[in-house]
Amino acid sequence: MTRTEKDSMGEMQVPDGALYGAQTARALENFDISGWRFGRSFIRALCLIKGCAAGTNFELGLLNEKIAAHIIEAAKEAEAGDLDAHFVLDIFQTGSGTSTNMNANEVIAHRAIQLMGKQIGDRSVHPNDQVNLCQSSNDVIPTAIHIAAACDLNNQLIPALKTLHQSLAARADAFDDIIKIGRTHLQDATPVRLGQVFGGYARQVELGIRRVEQAGASLFELPLGGTAVGTGINCHPDFAGKTIAAIAVSCALPFVEARNHFEAQGARDALVEVSGSLKALAVSLFKIANDIRFLGSGPRCGLGELRLPAVQPGSSIMPGKVNPVMAESLMQVCAQVMGQDAAISLGGLSGNFELNTMMPMMAHNLLKSIELLSRGVKAFEKRCLRGLSADEQGCARQVEQSLAMVTALAPRLGYDRAAAIAKEAHNTHQTIRELLKGSGELGAEEIGRLLDPARMTESGLEP
């Protein structure tokens, strides 16, 4: 069963139970592309704007109390997710997101009509004239992207990263007295403390948090109030300030009106900046996860310095095999985020004159990157880091076997003699310590002092 709805282009048939109207139905036919819809955080932000806008328009005397109240109630239902089934449009649509803005306007208008006890379609609440009052898709959609991304960063990703940082810092403390061989160029290098390695990982995440927070601050300027091209045509001069103040209270974030509406609507540089910080974060997380994966390789024929928690069987053919699946999962998340950053960067190039025409795609990829990193980081911290342990004996054994131990002899014997000792030790399958003891070149006490691995992990010591 269908009902007939009208828009400026004519009549459209709409399913009887649908809260959307003719413009949404028309876009639904036009954009059968991917099956990907806007996520919950974006719909929440979009409907928050509509509810706050109705409150402002009532306060300014632009809407009567009854209509404003029902629009606000309908918008709150949509904001909470109760009406998500009626937000049906594909991500790959008109570049301004006009179709999705009208989807929201129609759903909220029709639900407000229902709340008034009237029949859908009677236009007693108009999607354009009342729900979209003082607004344009061109300022609403970028505003919704900023709100959704800022909320997701501050409520999901940054808390997850802080937990990850704490977990890595705790491992740094726990592993501080464990000495392992360092590696540069995938070759043995001088010893380090395992705690120093994990302290480096913790610092990477700490700096990643700082970058995300700094970039995320650019999202607090909202384009709302610029309407079509940034001039604010058809918008009450007090509308943006009052509506954004209400949004800031609702989200507990310091949103403000954009200082320059032409920048705020013509460019999506803030989204590119935030995505860039997520890409940098993904690079850091990939390195950390990959290092831990390699350090846990084995268990008998790999590096084997770390013991990763066994969370699932690793092979359909090799019994007993356990793989570093949580590290690999996070690494795939990081690769996906880097790819999405490329799409966002290309989208940012499409700020043509007074409007960017890639906003739905940019919104989808940015919000998906935040979500993937949040969930990936949480899973990695919970199922890998918390149960991570070190093979202290294995670490010590590898340190003793390393030819790079000879580095500590260079200040005493000179670089060339140290290099000759390393070459001879390698050719004779001896450790540096064994070779020195056999040669009688240095006394036992001096050999013990110079080849003390713990001493090599400290800076500023005399040879």
C-alpha positions in Angstrom: 0.0 0.0 0.0 1.2 3.5 -0.9 0.1 7.1 -0.4 0.7 10.0 -2.8 3.1 12.7 -1.7 4.1 15.8 -3.6 7.2 17.9 -4.0 8.2 20.7 -6.3 8.7 18.2 -9.2 5.3 16.5 -8.8 3.8 13.4 -7.3 5.5 10.4 -5.8 4.2 7.2 -4.4 5.4 6.6 -0.8 4.9 3.4 1.3 2.0 3.9 3.7 4.1 3.2 6.8 7.0 5.5 5.8 7.5 8.8 7.6 9.5 10.2 4.8 7.9 12.0 1.8 8.3 12.7 -1.9 11.8 14.1 -1.9 13.2 11.1 0.0 11.3 8.7 -2.2 12.7 10.4 -5.3 16.2 10.2 -3.9 15.7 6.6 -2.9 15.0 5.8 -6.6 17.9 7.9 -7.9 20.7 6.7 -5.5 20.5 2.9 -5.4 24.3 2.7 -5.2 25.9 1.1 -2.2 23.4 0.2 0.5 25.5 2.3 2.9 23.5 4.7 5.0 24.5 7.4 7.4 25.4 6.0 10.8 23.8 6.6 14.1 26.1 9.4 15.2 25.4 11.5 12.1 21.6 11.0 12.3 21.7 11.9 16.0 23.6 15.1 15.2 21.3 16.0 12.3 18.2 15.6 14.4 19.7 17.4 17.3 20.1 20.4 15.0 16.5 20.2 13.9 15.2 20.1 17.5 17.4 22.9 18.7 16.5 25.0 15.6 12.8 24.5 16.4 13.3 25.7 19.9 15.2 28.8 18.7 12.6 29.6 16.0 9.9 29.5 18.7 11.9 31.8 21.0 12.4 34.2 18.0 8.6 34.1 17.3 9.0 32.4 14.0 7.1 29.2 15.0 4.0 28.9 17.1 4.3 27.0 20.4 2.3 24.0 19.3 4.1 23.3 16.1 7.5 24.0 17.7 6.8 21.6 20.6 5.8 18.8 18.3 8.8 19.3 16.0 11.0 19.2 19.1 9.4 16.0 20.4 9.7 14.3 17.0 13.3 15.4 16.6 14.1 14.0 20.0 12.6 10.6 19.0 14.8 10.7 15.8 17.8 11.8 17.8 17.4 8.8 20.1 17.3 6.4 17.2 13.6 5.6 17.4 13.0 6.6 13.8 16.2 5.2 12.2 14.2 2.9 9.9 12.9 5.9 8.0 16.4 7.3 7.3 16.8 5.3 4.1 19.2 7.1 1.7 22.5 6.0 0.3 25.7 7.8 1.2 26.5 8.3 -2.5 23.9 11.0 -3.3 23.9 14.7 -4.0 27.2 16.1 -2.9 25.6 18.7 -0.6 23.6 16.0 1.3 20.4 17.8 0.4 18.6 14.5 0.1 19.4 13.4 3.6 18.6 16.9 5.0 15.2 16.6 3.4 14.9 13.0 4.6 15.2 14.4 8.1 12.9 17.3 7.5 10.2 15.0 6.1 10.5 12.4 8.8 10.4 14.9 11.6 7.5 16.8 10.0 5.4 13.7 9.5 6.1 12.4 13.0 5.1 15.8 14.4 1.9 15.6 12.4 1.2 12.2 14.0 1.9 13.6 17.4 -0.7 16.2 16.8 -3.2 13.5 16.1 -3.5 14.3 12.4 -3.0 12.4 9.1 0.4 12.3 7.5 0.3 14.3 4.3 -1.9 17.1 5.4 1.1 19.5 5.5 0.1 20.9 8.9 3.8 20.7 9.6 5.8 21.6 6.6 9.3 20.0 6.1 10.8 23.1 4.4 8.9 26.0 5.8 8.9 24.9 9.4 11.3 22.0 10.2 14.0 23.6 7.9 13.2 27.2 8.9 16.4 29.4 8.9 18.4 26.5 7.5 19.8 25.2 4.3 21.3 21.8 3.5 24.5 23.7 2.7 25.0 24.7 6.4 23.1 21.9 8.1 25.0 19.0 6.7 28.5 20.3 7.4 27.3 21.3 10.9 26.0 17.8 11.5 29.4 16.3 10.3 31.3 18.5 12.8 29.0 17.7 15.7 29.0 13.9 15.0 32.8 13.8 14.5 33.5 16.0 17.6 31.2 13.9 19.8 32.7 10.6 18.5 36.2 11.8 19.0 35.6 13.0 22.6 33.3 10.3 23.7 34.7 7.3 22.0 38.2 7.5 20.5 40.0 9.7 22.9 38.8 7.7 26.0 39.9 4.5 24.2 43.3 5.9 23.4 43.8 7.1 27.0 43.0 3.5 28.2 45.5 2.2 25.7 48.1 4.7 26.8 47.6 3.7 30.5 48.0 0.0 29.6 51.2 0.5 27.6 52.6 2.7 30.4 51.8 -0.1 32.9 53.6 -2.6 30.7 56.6 -0.2 30.5 56.8 -0.2 34.3 56.3 -4.0 34.6 58.9 -4.8 32.0 61.5 -2.2 33.1 64.0 -4.7 34.5 63.8 -7.1 31.5 66.7 -6.6 29.1 66.3 -7.6 25.5 68.3 -7.1 22.4 67.6 -4.0 20.4 67.1 -4.2 16.6 67.8 -1.7 13.9 67.4 -2.5 10.1 66.0 -5.9 11.4 69.5 -6.7 12.6 70.8 -7.1 16.2 71.7 -3.9 17.9 72.7 -2.9 21.5 70.5 -4.0 24.4 67.5 -2.1 25.6 65.1 -2.7 28.5 61.7 -4.0 27.4 60.2 -1.3 29.6 62.0 1.3 27.5 60.5 -0.1 24.3 57.0 0.0 25.8 57.6 3.5 27.1 58.2 4.5 23.5 54.9 2.9 22.5 53.1 4.7 25.3 54.6 8.0 24.2 53.5 7.4 20.6 49.9 7.0 21.8 50.2 10.1 24.1 51.3 12.2 21.1 48.6 10.7 19.0 46.0 11.8 21.5 47.5 15.3 21.5 47.3 15.4 17.7 43.7 14.2 17.6 42.7 16.7 20.3 44.4 19.6 18.5 42.9 18.8 15.1 39.5 18.0 16.7 39.3 21.5 18.1 38.7 22.8 14.5 35.4 21.0 14.5 34.0 23.3 17.2 33.3 26.0 14.7 29.9 25.3 13.1 28.7 26.6 9.7 25.1 26.8 10.9 23.6 30.2 10.0 25.3 30.6 6.6 22.3 29.0 4.8 22.8 28.7 1.0 26.1 30.3 0.3 27.4 31.8 3.6 25.4 35.1 3.5 22.8 33.9 5.9 19.9 34.7 3.5 16.4 33.8 5.0 18.0 33.3 8.4 17.2 35.4 11.5 20.4 37.1 12.7 20.1 35.6 16.1 19.2 32.1 14.9 22.7 30.6 14.6 24.1 31.9 17.9 21.1 30.7 19.9 20.8 27.3 18.2 24.5 26.6 18.5 24.5 27.5 22.2 21.7 24.9 22.7 23.7 22.3 20.7 26.8 23.0 22.9 24.8 22.4 26.1 23.3 19.2 24.8 26.7 17.8 23.7 28.8 19.3 26.5 31.3 20.5 24.0 32.4 24.1 23.2 30.6 24.6 19.8 30.5 28.2 18.5 29.3 29.9 15.3 31.9 29.9 12.5 34.0 33.1 12.4 33.7 33.2 8.6 30.7 31.5 7.0 32.3 31.5 3.6 35.2 29.5 4.7 32.9 27.3 6.8 30.8 26.4 3.8 33.1 26.6 0.9 35.8 24.4 2.4 36.0 21.2 4.4 39.5 21.7 5.6 38.7 20.8 9.2 37.6 17.4 8.2 40.8 16.9 6.2 42.8 18.0 9.2 41.0 15.7 11.6 41.4 12.8 9.1 45.1 13.6 8.8 45.5 13.3 12.6 43.7 9.9 12.4 46.0 8.8 9.7 49.1 9.7 11.8 47.5 7.8 14.7 46.9 4.8 12.5 50.6 4.8 11.5 51.6 4.8 15.1 49.2 2.0 16.1 50.2 -0.1 13.1 53.9 0.1 14.2 53.0 -0.8 17.8 50.8 -3.7 16.8 53.3 -5.0 14.2 56.2 -4.8 16.7 54.3 -6.7 19.3 53.3 -9.3 16.7 57.0 -9.8 15.7 58.3 -9.8 19.3 55.8 -12.5 20.0 56.7 -14.6 17.0 57.5 -18.2 17.5 56.9 -19.6 20.1 60.1 -21.6 19.5 61.5 -20.5 16.1 60.8 -16.8 16.2 61.9 -13.9 18.3 59.7 -15.1 21.2 60.4 -12.2 23.5 56.7 -11.6 24.3 54.0 -14.1 25.0 50.7 -12.9 23.5 47.4 -14.1 24.9 45.9 -17.0 23.0 42.4 -15.9 22.1 41.5 -18.5 19.4 42.9 -21.4 17.4 45.2 -20.2 14.6 45.0 -22.8 11.9 42.5 -25.1 10.3 45.3 -27.6 9.5 48.1 -27.1 12.1 46.9 -28.2 15.6 48.0 -26.1 18.5 49.0 -23.1 16.3 48.0 -19.7 17.8 48.2 -16.5 15.8 48.6 -12.8 16.9 45.1 -12.1 15.7 44.4 -9.0 17.8 47.5 -7.3 16.5 46.6 -8.3 12.9 43.0 -7.0 13.4 44.3 -3.6 14.5 46.7 -3.4 11.7 43.9 -4.0 9.2 41.9 -1.2 10.9 44.9 1.1 10.5 45.2 0.3 6.8 41.5 1.0 6.2 41.8 4.3 8.0 44.7 5.3 5.8 42.7 4.5 2.7 39.7 6.4 4.0 42.0 9.4 4.6 42.9 9.4 0.9 39.2 9.6 0.0 38.6 12.4 2.5 41.6 14.3 1.1 40.2 14.0 -2.4 36.8 15.1 -1.1 38.4 18.1 0.4 39.6 19.2 -3.0 36.0 19.5 -4.2 35.3 22.8 -2.4 34.0 24.4 -5.6 33.3 28.1 -5.0 30.8 28.4 -2.2 30.1 24.7 -1.5 31.9 21.4 -1.1 30.1 18.7 -3.1 31.6 15.6 -1.5 30.2 15.9 2.0 28.2 12.7 2.4 31.3 10.6 1.3 33.6 12.6 3.6 31.2 12.3 6.5 30.9 8.5 6.0 34.6 7.9 5.8 35.6 10.2 8.7 33.0 8.8 11.1 33.8 5.3 10.0 37.5 6.0 10.7 36.7 7.2 14.2 34.5 4.2 14.9 37.0 1.7 13.5 39.9 3.1 15.5 37.8 3.3 18.7 36.7 -0.3 18.4 40.0 -1.6 17.2 41.9 0.0 20.0 39.5 -1.2 22.6 39.7 -4.8 21.4 43.5 -4.7 21.1 44.0 -3.3 24.6 41.5 -5.7 26.2 42.4 -8.9 24.4 46.1 -8.5 23.7 47.8 -5.9 26.0 46.1 -6.9 29.2 47.4 -10.5 29.0 50.8 -9.7 27.5 53.8 -11.1 29.3 57.5 -11.4 28.6 59.9 -14.3 28.2 62.6 -13.0 30.5 64.9 -15.9 30.0 64.5 -15.9 26.3 65.3 -12.2 26.2 68.5 -12.7 28.2 69.6 -15.6 26.1 69.3 -13.5 22.9 71.1 -10.6 24.4 74.1 -12.9 25.3 74.1 -14.3 21.8 74.1 -10.9 20.0 77.3 -9.8 18.3 76.2 -6.2 18.9 77.4 -6.6 22.5 80.8 -5.8 21.0 79.7 -2.1 20.7 80.5 -1.7 24.4 84.1 -2.6 23.7 84.7 0.1 21.1 85.6 2.9 23.6 88.1 0.6 25.2 89.6 -1.3 22.3 88.8 0.9 19.3 86.2 0.4 16.6 88.5 -1.7 14.3 89.5 -4.1 17.0 85.9 -4.4 18.2 84.8 -5.2 14.6 87.4 -7.9 14.3 86.3 -9.5 17.5 82.7 -9.5 16.3 83.7 -11.1 13.0 85.8 -13.8 14.8 83.0 -14.5 17.2 80.6 -15.0 14.3 82.9 -17.2 12.4 83.7 -19.4 15.4 80.1 -19.5 16.7 81.1 -18.0 20.0 79.6 -15.2 22.1 81.6 -12.0 22.5 82.0 -12.9 26.2 83.3 -16.4 25.4 85.8 -15.1 22.8 87.2 -12.5 25.2 87.6 -14.9 28.0 89.5 -17.3 25.8 91.7 -14.6 24.3 93.0 -13.2 27.6 92.9 -9.7 26.1 90.9 -8.4 29.0 90.5 -9.4 32.6 87.4 -11.2 33.8 86.3 -8.2 36.0 86.6 -5.8 33.1 84.8 -8.1 30.7 82.0 -8.4 33.2 81.7 -4.7 33.5 81.9 -3.8 29.9 79.5 -6.6 28.8 76.9 -5.9 31.5 73.7 -5.6 29.5 71.9 -3.4 32.1 74.8 -0.9 31.9 74.4 -0.7 28.2 70.8 0.5 28.6 71.8 3.6 30.6 73.0 6.8 29.0 75.9 9.0 30.0 78.1 6.2 31.5 81.9 6.3 31.3 83.5 3.4 29.3 
